[in-house]
Amino acid sequence: MQILISGAVQGEDGDQGVLAVILIIDAQTNEILHRCEYLPPKDVVSPGQKIQFTGSCFIDGSYYVCTHNEILVYDQWPPVTPARKISLKGFNDLHHCFPWKGNLAVSNTGLETVDIVSLTGELLERYDLLKDEPGARKIDDSKDYRLIPDTKPHLRHGNHLFELDGELWTSQLRTMDAVCVSKPGRRIEMGAGMPHDGIVMGDKLVFTTTNNHLVMFDVDDTSRRSIYNLPEMTPELNQLGWCRGVVRHPQHPDQYFVCFSALRRSKWKEFGYWIKHGHWQPRSHMALYDLAQRKMIHHKQIGEHHGYQLFQIDLLPQERLV
């Protein structure tokens, strides 16, 4: 069993990625079986900009993965060199791309929009998450947002896209919910923190929250919610790291792989973390949890030292194993 991870090598400034990476790892040992690296060209990088891979998807055999201001397309497997790129002036802090009605839905977090883009890179439609919001920012179509390293503070901070009941949805970190994008008016409240990834897995809609919870809803009735506190299932740790990626075990429907990212800190901040939480900061790692038994089965660090920033994770099908 192999797992695909998008992410970054961490720099010296905590959450600042300095090299985008795609990893294929062995799910049992966390051994890295393949690593693809990417540095964007200098003309699309500005000082202070994060260099990282975030959300991704497969369309017609090609792998699409987001950076801060580009979507890279890998036609060959395992990924080594992108075959092409999609980059629009309005792209900023992209968090996810998702197949949508023959096109690509893009979580354009920096502009607080969800963009519908053709596979050849044409902007077809833009859903504004701040529509009718008092005092909301105005988008300047003449500006090149790709060269802006950060547009925070965000009011919504859309993260992950998914389809539910034939409609397009996004998770929203700042408002701790998910909302329907293609047919506005529907909302799902987390009740346990700020959501990052949101994925339909069988009969469940599964969210990670950055404060280490899994929140699950029945896809047929989203009023039915279950919340799982992962630190309570993890021996000797009460803080696990920044939680993003999740995928269900293919043979055990109650078991889920979850990824956590550590942030680099100074020695003094590390000591303060130990004082506050009673243990040193965990390194970036992936853990397997059994939610029915409410226990962690195993966890292993990914990478050396503090490890990687870990974003989306996916289980690879048989034909993509390396």
C-alpha positions as CSV (number, residue, x, y, z in Angstrom):
1,M,0.0,0.0,0.0
2,Q,1.4,3.4,-1.1
3,I,0.3,6.9,-0.3
4,L,0.8,10.0,-2.3
5,I,1.6,13.2,-0.4
6,S,1.9,16.8,-1.6
7,G,3.9,19.2,0.5
8,A,7.2,21.1,0.9
9,V,10.6,21.2,2.5
10,Q,10.4,23.6,5.5
11,G,12.8,26.5,5.7
12,E,14.2,28.1,8.8
13,D,11.2,30.4,9.4
14,G,8.6,27.9,10.5
15,D,5.7,27.5,8.1
16,Q,7.7,28.9,5.1
17,G,8.1,26.2,2.4
18,V,11.3,26.6,0.4
19,L,11.0,23.6,-2.0
20,A,7.8,22.0,-3.3
21,V,7.8,18.2,-3.1
22,I,5.6,15.3,-4.1
23,L,6.2,12.1,-2.1
24,I,5.2,8.5,-2.6
25,I,5.6,6.6,0.6
26,D,5.1,3.0,1.9
27,A,2.0,3.2,4.2
28,Q,3.5,0.6,6.6
29,T,7.0,2.0,7.1
30,N,6.7,5.6,5.8
31,E,9.7,4.9,3.7
32,I,9.9,7.5,0.9
33,L,9.8,5.5,-2.4
34,H,9.8,8.5,-4.8
35,R,10.3,12.2,-4.4
36,C,9.6,14.8,-7.0
37,E,11.0,18.4,-6.4
38,Y,9.9,21.7,-7.9
39,L,11.2,25.2,-7.7
40,P,9.0,27.8,-9.6
41,P,10.7,30.1,-12.1
42,K,12.0,33.4,-10.6
43,D,9.6,35.5,-12.6
44,V,6.6,34.1,-10.7
45,V,8.2,34.2,-7.2
46,S,8.3,37.3,-5.0
47,P,10.2,37.8,-1.7
48,G,8.4,36.0,1.2
49,Q,6.4,33.8,-1.0
50,K,5.7,30.2,0.1
51,I,7.1,27.5,-2.2
52,Q,5.0,24.4,-1.7
53,F,2.6,21.9,-3.3
54,T,-0.9,22.0,-1.8
55,G,-4.0,20.3,-3.0
56,S,-4.2,18.1,-6.1
57,C,-6.3,15.8,-8.2
58,F,-6.2,13.3,-11.1
59,I,-8.0,14.0,-14.4
60,D,-7.9,11.6,-17.4
61,G,-4.7,10.1,-16.1
62,S,-2.9,13.3,-15.5
63,Y,-1.9,14.6,-12.1
64,Y,-2.8,18.3,-11.3
65,V,-1.2,19.9,-8.3
66,C,-1.3,23.5,-7.0
67,T,1.5,25.8,-6.0
68,H,1.1,29.4,-4.7
69,N,0.2,30.7,-8.1
70,E,0.4,27.8,-10.6
71,I,-1.2,24.5,-11.3
72,L,1.3,21.9,-12.6
73,V,0.2,19.0,-14.8
74,Y,2.2,15.8,-14.8
75,D,1.3,13.4,-17.6
76,Q,3.8,10.7,-16.8
77,W,4.0,8.5,-13.7
78,P,5.7,8.7,-11.2
79,P,5.9,12.5,-11.5
80,V,9.2,14.0,-12.4
81,T,8.8,17.0,-14.8
82,P,5.6,18.8,-15.4
83,A,4.2,18.6,-18.9
84,R,2.6,22.0,-18.7
85,K,1.3,24.6,-16.3
86,I,-1.8,26.7,-15.8
87,S,-1.1,30.2,-14.3
88,L,-3.4,33.2,-14.4
89,K,-2.9,36.7,-13.1
90,G,-5.7,36.2,-10.6
91,F,-4.0,33.2,-8.9
92,N,-2.8,33.7,-5.3
93,D,-2.2,31.1,-2.6
94,L,-3.9,28.2,-4.4
95,H,-5.0,25.5,-2.0
96,H,-6.7,22.8,-4.1
97,C,-7.9,21.9,-7.6
98,F,-10.8,19.5,-8.3
99,P,-12.4,18.1,-11.4
100,W,-15.7,19.8,-12.1
101,K,-17.9,19.3,-15.1
102,G,-15.1,18.7,-17.5
103,N,-13.1,21.6,-16.2
104,L,-11.0,22.4,-13.1
105,A,-12.4,24.0,-9.9
106,V,-9.6,25.9,-8.1
107,S,-9.6,27.0,-4.4
108,N,-8.1,30.5,-4.9
109,T,-7.5,31.2,-1.2
110,G,-5.7,34.5,-1.6
111,L,-8.6,36.1,-3.5
112,E,-11.2,34.2,-1.4
113,T,-12.8,32.8,-4.6
114,V,-13.4,29.4,-6.2
115,D,-12.4,29.7,-9.9
116,I,-13.6,27.4,-12.7
117,V,-10.8,27.1,-15.2
118,S,-10.7,25.1,-18.4
119,L,-8.0,22.4,-18.8
120,T,-6.3,24.7,-21.2
121,G,-6.1,27.5,-18.7
122,E,-9.1,29.8,-19.5
123,L,-11.0,31.4,-16.6
124,L,-14.6,30.4,-17.2
125,E,-16.3,31.5,-14.0
126,R,-15.5,32.9,-10.6
127,Y,-17.5,32.3,-7.4
128,D,-16.8,35.0,-4.8
129,L,-16.9,33.6,-1.2
130,L,-17.2,37.2,0.0
131,K,-20.2,38.2,-2.2
132,D,-22.4,40.7,-0.4
133,E,-20.0,40.8,2.5
134,P,-19.8,44.3,4.0
135,G,-16.4,45.8,3.5
136,A,-15.1,42.9,1.4
137,R,-12.0,43.4,-0.7
138,K,-12.5,44.3,-4.4
139,I,-10.7,42.2,-7.0
140,D,-8.6,44.3,-9.5
141,D,-8.6,42.4,-12.8
142,S,-5.6,44.4,-14.0
143,K,-3.4,43.4,-11.1
144,D,-1.0,40.4,-11.2
145,Y,-1.9,38.7,-7.9
146,R,0.7,36.0,-8.5
147,L,3.4,38.3,-7.3
148,I,1.8,39.1,-4.0
149,P,3.2,36.8,-1.3
150,D,0.3,37.2,1.1
151,T,-3.2,38.7,1.0
152,K,-4.1,38.0,4.7
153,P,-6.1,38.6,6.8
154,H,-8.7,36.4,5.2
155,L,-12.4,36.4,6.1
156,R,-13.2,32.9,4.8
157,H,-9.9,31.2,3.7
158,G,-11.3,28.5,1.5
159,N,-9.3,25.3,1.5
160,H,-10.5,22.1,0.1
161,L,-13.1,21.4,-2.6
162,F,-15.5,18.5,-2.8
163,E,-18.8,17.5,-4.5
164,L,-21.9,16.7,-2.5
165,D,-25.4,16.1,-3.9
166,G,-24.1,17.1,-7.4
167,E,-23.0,20.5,-6.1
168,L,-19.5,22.1,-5.6
169,W,-18.5,22.8,-2.0
170,T,-15.5,24.3,-0.2
171,S,-14.3,24.1,3.4
172,Q,-13.6,27.5,5.0
173,L,-11.0,27.7,7.7
174,R,-11.8,31.1,9.3
175,T,-15.5,30.5,9.6
176,M,-15.1,26.9,10.7
177,D,-17.6,25.5,8.2
178,A,-18.1,24.3,4.6
179,V,-20.4,26.0,2.2
180,C,-22.0,25.2,-1.2
181,V,-20.3,27.2,-3.9
182,S,-22.4,26.3,-7.0
183,K,-25.7,26.7,-5.2
184,P,-25.2,29.2,-2.3
185,G,-27.3,28.9,0.8
186,R,-26.2,25.6,2.3
187,R,-23.7,25.4,5.1
188,I,-22.2,22.7,7.3
189,E,-20.8,23.8,10.7
190,M,-17.7,21.9,12.0
191,G,-18.2,22.3,15.8
192,A,-14.6,21.3,16.5
193,G,-12.2,23.8,15.1
194,M,-11.0,25.1,11.7
195,P,-11.4,22.6,8.8
196,H,-8.7,22.0,6.2
197,D,-9.3,19.0,4.0
198,G,-12.8,17.9,3.3
199,I,-13.3,14.6,1.3
200,V,-16.3,12.4,0.5
201,M,-15.2,8.8,1.4
202,G,-18.0,6.3,0.7
203,D,-21.0,7.3,2.9
204,K,-19.0,9.8,5.0
205,L,-17.9,13.4,4.4
206,V,-14.7,13.6,6.4
207,F,-12.9,16.8,7.5
208,T,-9.6,17.3,9.2
209,T,-9.3,20.3,11.6
210,T,-6.0,22.1,12.2
211,N,-6.4,21.4,15.9
212,N,-6.3,17.7,15.4
213,H,-9.8,16.5,15.1
214,L,-11.7,14.4,12.5
215,V,-15.2,15.6,11.9
216,M,-17.5,13.3,9.9
217,F,-21.0,13.8,8.5
218,D,-23.3,11.3,6.8
219,V,-23.5,12.2,3.2
220,D,-27.3,11.5,3.1
221,D,-27.9,13.6,6.2
222,T,-25.3,16.2,7.1
223,S,-27.1,17.0,10.4
224,R,-25.6,13.7,11.7
225,R,-22.1,14.6,12.9
226,S,-19.4,12.7,14.7
227,I,-16.3,14.3,16.2
228,Y,-13.1,12.5,17.0
229,N,-10.4,14.1,19.2
230,L,-7.2,12.6,17.9
231,P,-4.9,13.7,20.8
232,E,-7.2,11.8,23.2
233,M,-6.3,8.6,21.1
234,T,-2.6,9.4,21.0
235,P,-0.5,8.2,24.0
236,E,1.8,10.7,25.7
237,L,0.9,13.6,23.3
238,N,-1.7,16.3,23.6
239,Q,-0.6,18.4,20.6
240,L,0.1,16.6,17.3
241,G,1.0,19.4,14.8
242,W,-0.9,21.2,12.0
243,C,-3.4,18.6,10.7
244,R,-4.3,18.6,7.0
245,G,-4.4,15.3,5.0
246,V,-6.6,12.3,5.6
247,V,-7.4,9.1,3.7
248,R,-9.4,6.0,4.7
249,H,-7.7,2.6,4.9
250,P,-9.0,0.5,2.0
251,Q,-9.5,-2.7,4.0
252,H,-10.6,-1.3,7.3
253,P,-13.4,1.4,6.9
254,D,-13.0,2.6,10.6
255,Q,-9.3,3.3,10.1
256,Y,-7.8,6.5,8.8
257,F,-4.3,7.7,7.9
258,V,-3.8,11.3,9.1
259,C,-0.9,13.6,8.5
260,F,0.5,16.3,10.9
261,S,3.1,18.9,10.1
262,A,5.5,20.4,12.6
263,L,6.6,24.0,12.5
264,R,10.2,24.9,12.9
265,R,10.8,26.9,16.1
266,S,13.8,28.5,17.8
267,K,15.3,26.6,20.8
268,W,13.6,29.0,23.1
269,K,10.2,28.5,21.5
270,E,10.7,24.8,21.6
271,F,11.4,25.0,25.3
272,G,8.2,27.1,25.7
273,Y,6.3,24.5,23.8
274,W,7.6,21.8,26.3
275,I,6.6,24.0,29.3
276,K,3.1,24.5,27.9
277,H,2.3,21.0,26.6
278,G,4.5,18.8,28.7
279,H,6.3,17.3,25.7
280,W,8.5,18.3,22.9
281,Q,6.9,19.3,19.6
282,P,6.2,16.2,17.5
283,R,7.9,16.0,14.2
284,S,6.0,15.9,10.9
285,H,4.4,12.4,10.8
286,M,1.6,10.2,9.6
287,A,-0.5,8.2,12.0
288,L,-3.1,5.5,11.5
289,Y,-6.2,5.7,13.8
290,D,-8.9,3.2,14.5
291,L,-12.0,5.4,15.2
292,A,-14.2,2.5,16.3
293,Q,-11.7,1.5,19.0
294,R,-10.7,5.2,19.5
295,K,-7.0,4.4,19.5
296,M,-3.9,5.1,17.4
297,I,-2.5,2.0,15.7
298,H,0.9,3.4,14.7
299,H,2.7,6.6,13.7
300,K,6.0,7.3,12.0
301,Q,7.9,10.4,11.2
302,I,8.2,11.5,7.6
303,G,11.5,13.0,6.7
304,E,14.5,13.9,8.8
305,H,14.8,16.6,11.5
306,H,11.5,18.5,11.6
307,G,10.4,16.8,8.4
308,Y,8.2,18.1,5.7
309,Q,5.1,20.2,5.5
310,L,2.4,17.7,4.6
311,F,-0.7,18.8,2.7
312,Q,-3.0,16.4,0.8
313,I,-2.7,12.6,1.0
314,D,-4.2,10.0,-1.4
315,L,-4.1,6.3,-1.5
316,L,-2.5,5.2,-4.8
317,P,-4.4,2.6,-6.9
318,Q,-2.6,-0.5,-8.1
319,E,-1.7,0.8,-11.5
320,R,0.2,3.8,-10.0
321,L,2.3,1.9,-7.5
322,V,6.1,2.5,-7.9
